[in-house]
Amino acid sequence: MALAIALSRGLDGLNAPAVTVEVHLASGLPVFTLVGLPDTEVKEARDRVRAAIVNSGFEFPAKRITVNLAPADLPKESGRFDLPIALGILAASAQIPAASLAEHEFAGELSLSGALRPVRGALAMALQATGDGKTFILPRASAEEAALTGSDRILAADSLLAVCAHLADRESLAAPAAVNPENGQKSPDLADVRGQQQAKRALEIAAAGGHSLLMIGPPGAGKSMLAARLPGLLPPLDAVRAQSSAAVLSLVGQFQPAGFGLRPFRQPHHTASAVALVGGGNPPRPGEISLAHQGILFLDELPEFDRKVLETLREPLETGRIHIARAARQAEFPAEFQLVAAMNPCPCGHHPAARCRCTPDQISRYRGRLSGPLLDRIDLLIEVPAVPAEQLATAADGEPSAQVRARVVSAMTRQQSRQAVSNARLNTAAIDRHCQPDEAGSLLLQRASAQLGLSARAWHRILKVARTIADLAGSDIIGASHIAEAIQYRRLAHA
């Protein structure tokens, strides 16, 4: 037949819309035309497909070949369409049975030899392709990633020739080999941190409730060391959250199947641009806040980030999503990350020690790089002082991460059974329902609000932190002691 149709998937943010690859062969001078809004990578498929077909032992038809990627208004990018284009040409020239194409969807980049190379976004594509009842054929590495959806309709292929043999019923493709995710977080142990009891307590509260945390202290006090140990205090992700996190990482080719279920820990440099941090480009790509989805975003040397870059964090910290709008395209990515940040108390880092030589004006300008609205969105602000020499000389005697994680998991279980989300993600109605303190706690919070000039947002954040403190204590009631501790973690924001 002169016309063949193969099915594939594009990528539009986290969505994977269906793409129909239509191949038509006509008489005339040999020419290969690609239409349907292809980008440069897709246009280059003409040369890859021609060489792959010939080197796989098939005949490349000397005809007028027109390939249409429908719908025409959806931009097509990357080499994922190489495989369906090649199969469409072979089916249209009657070298493979065309009827079998309708039962499958295909994606894969072809090498000149006909071998298949992995593609980005395999997990996102598989989540939608298998939901449509089609069998999805992918390169082996991509198929192992896609198999984490739990579907039995994923097949792995190593070459164009293997796919053609499967479609012709000569040799069946097999499901990808199961990948065993790593057991537990491979994070440094909290027991390695000497001293810093208040910081360890704040880290435990942040882990239990999913709260954002800012640590302020001199260089070498252990701020980065503490942040690196936060993943070890958290349990692995459940299947739904793990798929959500993995799908975003898959979009940029950074997902490893062996790490499925582990919480991402992203640490961008302070020279990162706004596009690198929140996403952007054309087509829109996820930024660090989305790559940290269901995990931790650690911003070291926070005031050294460009202020305009930091201000872009305000909306996703509240909503857990980022909407990227461009003239031609729009995309929305999830961004439910836990923000952990660190900064020095002054430009030289030693304030208020005697060796600090910063003027009050320099200190004010340095701290002024962080806006009030941004600080208002951070739940816990703590000082991390320098560790005394005599404490450094002693053996580490702190609690191991496993012991703290047990309390964190217990508190998280209470939250999930009570409200199905972490305390940090409670909305106003849920705060009124689940975070009301007793009479003594309410009076204490009112007095603190009058003295510190708390905003409504800060009020609600204190209540959410107090709810987490009560959960760690196994208490259903938020008492004055829980409120008092939560207030202590807001003082620096209003100093």
C-alpha positions as CSV (number, residue, x, y, z in Angstrom):
1,M,0.0,0.0,0.0
2,A,1.1,3.6,-0.6
3,L,-0.1,4.9,2.7
4,A,0.8,3.7,6.2
5,I,0.1,5.0,9.7
6,A,2.2,4.5,12.9
7,L,1.4,5.9,16.3
8,S,3.7,7.7,18.6
9,R,3.8,10.3,21.4
10,G,5.0,13.9,21.7
11,L,5.8,15.9,24.8
12,D,4.1,19.0,25.9
13,G,5.3,19.8,29.4
14,L,4.4,16.6,31.3
15,N,1.7,15.7,28.9
16,A,2.4,13.2,26.2
17,P,-0.2,13.9,23.4
18,A,-0.7,11.2,20.7
19,V,1.1,11.9,17.4
20,T,0.0,10.1,14.2
21,V,2.8,9.5,11.8
22,E,1.4,9.3,8.3
23,V,3.7,8.1,5.5
24,H,2.7,8.4,1.8
25,L,4.7,7.0,-1.1
26,A,4.0,8.5,-4.6
27,S,5.6,8.3,-8.0
28,G,8.0,11.0,-9.0
29,L,11.6,12.1,-8.4
30,P,12.9,10.6,-5.1
31,V,12.4,13.2,-2.3
32,F,11.8,12.9,1.4
33,T,9.5,15.6,2.9
34,L,8.7,16.0,6.6
35,V,5.7,18.1,7.6
36,G,3.8,18.7,10.8
37,L,5.8,21.4,12.6
38,P,9.0,19.4,13.1
39,D,12.1,21.0,14.7
40,T,15.6,20.6,13.5
41,E,16.2,17.3,15.4
42,V,13.1,15.8,13.7
43,K,14.0,17.1,10.3
44,E,17.4,15.4,10.6
45,A,15.5,12.1,10.9
46,R,15.5,11.9,7.1
47,D,19.2,11.0,7.0
48,R,19.1,8.8,10.1
49,V,16.0,6.8,8.9
50,R,17.4,6.3,5.4
51,A,20.7,4.9,6.6
52,A,19.0,2.8,9.3
53,I,16.7,1.2,6.8
54,V,19.5,0.3,4.4
55,N,21.9,-0.9,7.1
56,S,19.1,-3.1,8.5
57,G,18.9,-5.0,5.2
58,F,15.7,-3.4,3.8
59,E,15.3,-1.4,0.6
60,F,14.8,2.4,0.9
61,P,12.1,3.2,-1.7
62,A,13.2,5.4,-4.5
63,K,9.9,7.3,-4.5
64,R,8.4,10.6,-3.4
65,I,8.0,10.1,0.4
66,T,5.8,12.5,2.4
67,V,5.7,12.1,6.2
68,N,3.1,14.0,8.1
69,L,3.3,14.3,11.9
70,A,-0.3,15.1,13.1
71,P,-1.6,17.2,14.7
72,A,0.1,19.8,12.7
73,D,-0.2,22.6,15.4
74,L,1.8,20.6,18.0
75,P,5.5,21.3,17.8
76,K,7.6,18.1,17.4
77,E,11.0,17.8,18.9
78,S,13.8,15.3,19.5
79,G,14.6,12.0,17.7
80,R,11.7,10.0,19.3
81,F,9.9,9.9,15.9
82,D,12.7,8.1,14.0
83,L,11.4,4.6,14.8
84,P,7.7,5.2,13.8
85,I,8.8,7.1,10.6
86,A,11.0,4.2,9.6
87,L,8.3,1.7,10.3
88,G,5.8,3.7,8.3
89,I,8.1,3.8,5.3
90,L,8.6,0.0,5.5
91,A,4.9,-0.6,5.9
92,A,4.0,1.7,3.0
93,S,6.5,0.0,0.7
94,A,5.0,-3.5,1.8
95,Q,8.2,-4.7,3.4
96,I,6.5,-5.3,6.8
97,P,2.8,-5.9,7.5
98,A,1.0,-2.6,7.9
99,A,-1.9,-4.1,9.9
100,S,0.2,-4.8,13.0
101,L,1.2,-1.1,13.4
102,A,-2.3,-0.2,14.6
103,E,-1.9,-2.3,17.8
104,H,1.3,-0.5,18.9
105,E,2.8,2.8,19.7
106,F,6.5,3.5,19.0
107,A,9.2,5.9,20.1
108,G,13.0,5.7,19.7
109,E,15.9,7.4,18.1
110,L,17.8,5.4,15.3
111,S,21.5,5.2,14.8
112,L,22.8,4.9,11.3
113,S,23.3,1.2,11.9
114,G,19.6,0.7,12.8
115,A,20.3,0.3,16.6
116,L,17.8,2.1,18.9
117,R,18.9,4.8,21.3
118,P,16.9,5.9,24.4
119,V,14.7,9.0,24.4
120,R,13.7,11.6,27.0
121,G,10.3,11.5,28.6
122,A,9.8,7.7,28.4
123,L,8.0,7.5,31.7
124,A,5.6,10.4,30.9
125,M,4.8,8.9,27.5
126,A,4.2,5.4,28.9
127,L,1.8,6.7,31.6
128,Q,-0.5,7.9,28.8
129,A,0.2,5.3,26.1
130,T,-0.5,2.3,28.1
131,G,-3.7,3.9,29.4
132,D,-5.0,3.9,25.8
133,G,-4.6,0.2,25.6
134,K,-1.7,0.1,23.2
135,T,1.5,-1.9,23.4
136,F,4.4,0.6,23.6
137,I,7.7,-0.4,22.0
138,L,10.7,1.5,23.2
139,P,14.5,1.3,23.2
140,R,15.7,-1.0,25.9
141,A,16.9,1.7,28.3
142,S,13.8,3.7,27.9
143,A,11.6,0.6,28.3
144,E,13.2,-0.2,31.6
145,E,12.2,3.3,32.7
146,A,8.7,3.1,31.3
147,A,8.2,-0.3,33.0
148,L,8.1,1.5,36.4
149,T,4.5,2.4,35.5
150,G,3.6,-1.2,36.4
151,S,2.2,-1.8,32.9
152,D,2.6,-5.1,31.2
153,R,2.2,-3.5,27.8
154,I,5.8,-2.2,27.5
155,L,8.2,-4.0,25.1
156,A,12.0,-3.4,24.8
157,A,13.8,-3.4,21.5
158,D,17.5,-3.1,20.6
159,S,17.2,-2.3,16.9
160,L,14.9,-1.5,14.0
161,L,15.3,-5.1,12.7
162,A,14.1,-6.6,16.0
163,V,11.0,-4.4,15.9
164,C,10.2,-5.5,12.3
165,A,10.7,-9.1,13.2
166,H,8.2,-8.7,16.0
167,L,5.6,-7.0,13.8
168,A,6.0,-9.8,11.2
169,D,5.5,-12.4,13.9
170,R,8.9,-13.9,13.3
171,E,10.4,-13.2,16.7
172,S,8.6,-11.6,19.6
173,L,10.0,-8.8,21.7
174,A,10.2,-9.3,25.4
175,A,9.3,-7.1,28.3
176,P,12.2,-5.1,29.8
177,A,14.1,-6.7,32.7
178,A,12.9,-5.6,36.1
179,V,15.0,-3.0,37.7
180,N,15.4,-3.2,41.5
181,P,15.3,0.3,43.0
182,E,17.9,1.0,45.6
183,N,16.9,0.2,49.2
184,G,16.6,3.4,51.3
185,Q,18.2,6.7,51.0
186,K,22.0,6.6,50.6
187,S,22.5,9.8,52.7
188,P,25.2,10.7,55.2
189,D,24.2,9.9,58.8
190,L,23.0,12.6,61.2
191,A,25.1,11.1,63.9
192,D,28.2,12.5,62.2
193,V,27.2,16.1,63.1
194,R,28.7,17.3,66.3
195,G,26.7,19.6,68.5
196,Q,24.1,21.8,66.8
197,Q,21.2,20.3,68.8
198,Q,18.8,23.1,67.9
199,A,19.6,22.8,64.2
200,K,19.1,19.0,64.4
201,R,15.7,19.6,66.1
202,A,14.7,22.0,63.4
203,L,15.8,19.5,60.7
204,E,13.6,16.8,62.3
205,I,10.6,19.2,62.4
206,A,11.2,20.2,58.8
207,A,11.4,16.5,57.7
208,A,8.3,15.5,59.6
209,G,6.1,18.3,58.2
210,G,7.7,19.1,54.9
211,H,8.5,22.6,56.1
212,S,11.0,25.0,54.4
213,L,14.1,25.8,56.4
214,L,16.7,28.6,56.4
215,M,19.9,28.2,58.4
216,I,22.0,31.2,59.3
217,G,25.5,30.8,60.6
218,P,29.3,31.4,60.0
219,P,31.3,29.4,57.5
220,G,32.1,25.9,58.6
221,A,29.4,25.7,61.2
222,G,27.8,22.7,59.5
223,K,24.9,24.2,57.5
224,S,25.6,22.2,54.3
225,M,26.4,19.1,56.3
226,L,23.0,19.3,58.0
227,A,21.2,19.9,54.7
228,A,22.9,16.9,53.1
229,R,21.5,14.7,55.9
230,L,17.8,15.7,55.4
231,P,17.1,13.0,52.7
232,G,18.2,10.4,55.2
233,L,15.5,11.5,57.6
234,L,12.7,10.9,55.1
235,P,11.1,7.6,54.0
236,P,11.1,6.5,50.4
237,L,8.3,7.9,48.2
238,D,5.2,5.9,47.6
239,A,4.5,4.6,44.1
240,V,2.3,7.6,43.0
241,R,4.7,10.2,44.2
242,A,7.7,8.3,42.9
243,Q,6.2,8.2,39.4
244,S,5.4,11.9,39.6
245,S,9.0,12.7,40.5
246,A,10.5,10.3,38.0
247,A,8.4,11.6,35.1
248,V,9.8,15.1,35.6
249,L,13.4,13.9,35.8
250,S,12.7,11.8,32.7
251,L,11.9,14.9,30.7
252,V,15.5,16.1,30.9
253,G,17.1,12.6,30.7
254,Q,18.2,12.6,34.3
255,F,16.2,9.8,35.7
256,Q,17.9,6.5,36.7
257,P,15.5,3.5,37.2
258,A,17.7,2.2,40.1
259,G,16.8,5.5,42.0
260,F,13.1,5.1,41.6
261,G,11.4,6.0,44.9
262,L,14.3,8.0,46.2
263,R,13.7,11.7,46.9
264,P,15.7,14.0,44.6
265,F,18.2,16.4,46.2
266,R,19.0,19.3,44.0
267,Q,21.7,21.9,44.8
268,P,22.0,24.5,42.0
269,H,24.9,27.0,42.1
270,H,24.1,30.5,43.2
271,T,24.9,31.7,39.6
272,A,21.8,29.9,38.3
273,S,19.5,32.0,36.2
274,A,15.7,32.3,36.7
275,V,15.2,29.9,33.7
276,A,17.5,27.3,35.2
277,L,15.8,27.6,38.6
278,V,12.1,27.7,37.7
279,G,12.2,26.4,34.1
280,G,11.6,28.0,30.7
281,G,13.1,28.0,27.2
282,N,11.4,27.1,23.9
283,P,10.0,24.5,24.1
284,P,9.6,25.0,27.9
285,R,11.7,22.7,30.0
286,P,11.4,22.1,33.8
287,G,13.8,23.9,36.1
288,E,15.5,22.9,39.4
289,I,12.3,23.5,41.4
290,S,10.5,20.9,39.3
291,L,13.4,18.5,39.2
292,A,13.3,18.7,43.0
293,H,9.6,17.7,42.9
294,Q,8.8,15.5,45.9
295,G,12.3,16.1,47.1
296,I,14.6,18.8,48.4
297,L,15.9,21.9,46.9
298,F,19.0,23.2,48.7
299,L,20.1,26.8,48.0
300,D,23.5,27.4,49.6
301,E,24.8,31.0,50.0
302,L,21.2,32.2,49.5
303,P,21.9,36.0,49.4
304,E,24.4,35.4,46.6
305,F,21.6,34.4,44.3
306,D,20.2,37.2,42.1
307,R,17.3,38.8,43.9
308,K,15.1,38.5,40.9
309,V,15.8,34.8,40.6
310,L,14.9,34.3,44.3
311,E,11.6,36.2,43.9
312,T,10.5,33.6,41.3
313,L,10.3,31.1,44.1
314,R,7.5,32.9,45.9
315,E,4.6,31.5,43.8
316,P,5.7,27.8,43.6
317,L,6.4,27.8,47.4
318,E,2.7,28.5,47.9
319,T,1.1,26.5,45.1
320,G,3.5,23.6,44.4
321,R,3.3,24.3,40.7
322,I,5.0,26.5,38.1
323,H,3.3,27.9,35.0
324,I,5.6,28.9,32.2
325,A,4.1,31.1,29.6
326,R,5.8,31.9,26.3
327,A,4.4,33.6,23.2
328,A,4.1,30.4,21.3
329,R,3.8,27.8,24.0
330,Q,2.7,27.3,27.6
331,A,3.5,24.5,30.0
332,E,2.9,23.7,33.7
333,F,5.2,21.6,35.8
334,P,4.8,20.3,39.3
335,A,7.0,21.8,41.9
336,E,6.2,20.4,45.3
337,F,9.7,20.7,46.7
338,Q,11.0,21.3,50.2
339,L,13.2,24.4,50.3
340,V,16.3,24.2,52.5
341,A,18.6,27.2,52.4
342,A,21.8,28.4,54.1
343,M,23.4,31.8,54.4
344,N,26.1,33.7,56.4
345,P,25.1,36.3,58.9
346,C,27.1,39.0,57.1
347,P,29.3,39.4,54.0
348,C,32.5,38.2,55.9
349,G,30.5,35.5,57.6
350,H,31.6,36.1,61.2
351,H,29.1,38.5,62.7
352,P,28.8,39.1,65.7
353,A,32.3,37.7,66.5
354,A,35.1,40.2,67.3
355,R,36.9,39.4,64.0
356,C,33.9,40.6,62.0
357,R,34.8,43.8,60.1
358,C,31.5,44.4,58.3
359,T,29.8,47.8,58.9
360,P,26.2,47.9,59.9
361,D,25.4,49.3,56.5
362,Q,27.1,46.3,54.8
363,I,25.3,43.8,57.0
364,S,21.9,45.6,56.3
365,R,22.5,45.5,52.5
366,Y,23.6,41.9,52.6
367,R,20.5,40.7,54.5
368,G,18.3,43.0,52.4
369,R,19.0,40.8,49.4
370,L,16.3,38.6,50.8
371,S,12.9,40.2,50.5
372,G,10.4,40.2,53.3
373,P,7.7,38.3,51.2
374,L,10.3,35.5,50.6
375,L,11.3,35.2,54.2
376,D,7.6,35.2,55.1
377,R,7.2,32.0,53.1
378,I,10.0,30.2,55.0
379,D,8.6,28.2,58.0
380,L,11.8,27.7,60.1
381,L,14.6,30.2,60.5
382,I,17.4,29.1,62.8
383,E,20.9,30.2,63.8
384,V,23.7,27.7,63.4
385,P,26.6,28.9,65.6
386,A,30.2,27.8,65.2
387,V,30.9,24.6,67.1
388,P,33.4,25.0,70.0
389,A,36.8,23.3,69.6
390,E,36.3,21.1,72.6
391,Q,33.1,19.7,71.1
392,L,34.9,19.0,67.8
393,A,37.5,17.1,69.7
394,T,35.0,14.6,71.2
395,A,33.6,11.6,69.5
396,A,30.2,12.0,67.7
397,D,27.4,11.0,70.1
398,G,24.3,12.3,68.3
399,E,21.3,10.2,67.3
400,P,21.7,8.3,64.0
401,S,19.4,9.1,61.1
402,A,17.5,5.9,61.4
403,Q,16.4,6.7,64.9
404,V,15.2,10.2,64.0
405,R,13.6,8.8,60.8
406,A,11.4,6.5,62.9
407,R,9.9,9.6,64.7
408,V,9.5,11.4,61.4
409,V,7.7,8.5,59.8
410,S,5.4,8.2,62.8
411,A,4.5,11.9,62.6
412,M,4.0,11.7,58.8
413,T,1.7,8.7,59.3
414,R,-0.4,10.8,61.7
415,Q,-0.7,13.6,59.1
416,Q,-1.6,11.3,56.3
417,S,-4.4,9.6,58.3
418,R,-5.7,12.9,59.5
419,Q,-5.6,15.1,56.4
420,A,-3.9,13.1,53.6
421,V,-1.2,15.8,53.0
422,S,1.8,17.0,54.9
423,N,1.3,19.9,57.4
424,A,3.2,22.3,55.2
425,R,0.7,21.7,52.4
426,L,-2.4,22.5,54.5
427,N,-4.7,25.2,53.0
428,T,-6.5,27.8,55.1
429,A,-9.6,25.7,55.6
430,A,-7.5,22.7,56.7
431,I,-5.5,24.9,59.1
432,D,-8.8,26.0,60.8
433,R,-9.8,22.4,61.0
434,H,-6.6,20.7,62.2
435,C,-4.3,23.3,63.6
436,Q,-6.3,25.2,66.3
437,P,-4.3,25.4,69.6
438,D,-5.8,25.2,73.0
439,E,-6.7,28.3,74.9
440,A,-3.2,28.9,76.4
441,G,-1.6,28.3,73.0
442,S,-4.0,30.7,71.3
443,L,-3.3,33.5,73.9
444,L,0.4,33.0,73.5
445,L,0.2,33.2,69.7
446,Q,-1.9,36.4,69.9
447,R,0.7,38.1,72.2
448,A,3.6,37.0,69.9
449,S,1.7,38.3,66.9
450,A,1.3,41.7,68.5
451,Q,4.9,41.9,69.5
452,L,6.5,40.6,66.3
453,G,4.0,42.1,63.9
454,L,3.2,38.8,62.3
455,S,1.4,38.7,58.9
456,A,-1.5,36.4,58.3
457,R,0.8,34.1,56.4
458,A,3.3,34.0,59.2
459,W,0.5,33.2,61.7
460,H,-0.7,30.3,59.6
461,R,2.9,29.0,59.2
462,I,3.4,29.1,63.0
463,L,0.3,27.0,63.4
464,K,1.4,24.5,60.8
465,V,4.8,24.1,62.4
466,A,3.2,23.8,65.9
467,R,1.0,21.0,64.4
468,T,4.1,19.2,63.3
469,I,5.7,19.6,66.7
470,A,2.6,18.2,68.3
471,D,2.6,15.3,65.9
472,L,6.2,14.5,66.8
473,A,5.2,14.4,70.4
474,G,2.2,12.2,69.6
475,S,-0.3,14.8,70.8
476,D,-3.6,15.5,69.2
477,I,-3.8,18.8,71.0
478,I,-1.6,21.8,70.1
479,G,-0.5,23.2,73.4
480,A,1.3,26.4,74.5
481,S,4.7,24.6,74.5
482,H,4.2,23.6,70.9
483,I,3.2,27.2,69.9
484,A,6.2,28.6,71.9
485,E,8.7,26.4,70.1
486,A,7.1,27.2,66.7
487,I,7.4,31.0,67.5
488,Q,11.1,30.6,68.3
489,Y,11.6,29.5,64.7
490,R,10.1,32.8,63.4
491,R,12.0,35.3,65.5
492,L,14.9,35.8,63.0
493,A,12.4,36.7,60.3
494,H,11.2,39.6,62.4
495,A,14.4,40.7,64.1
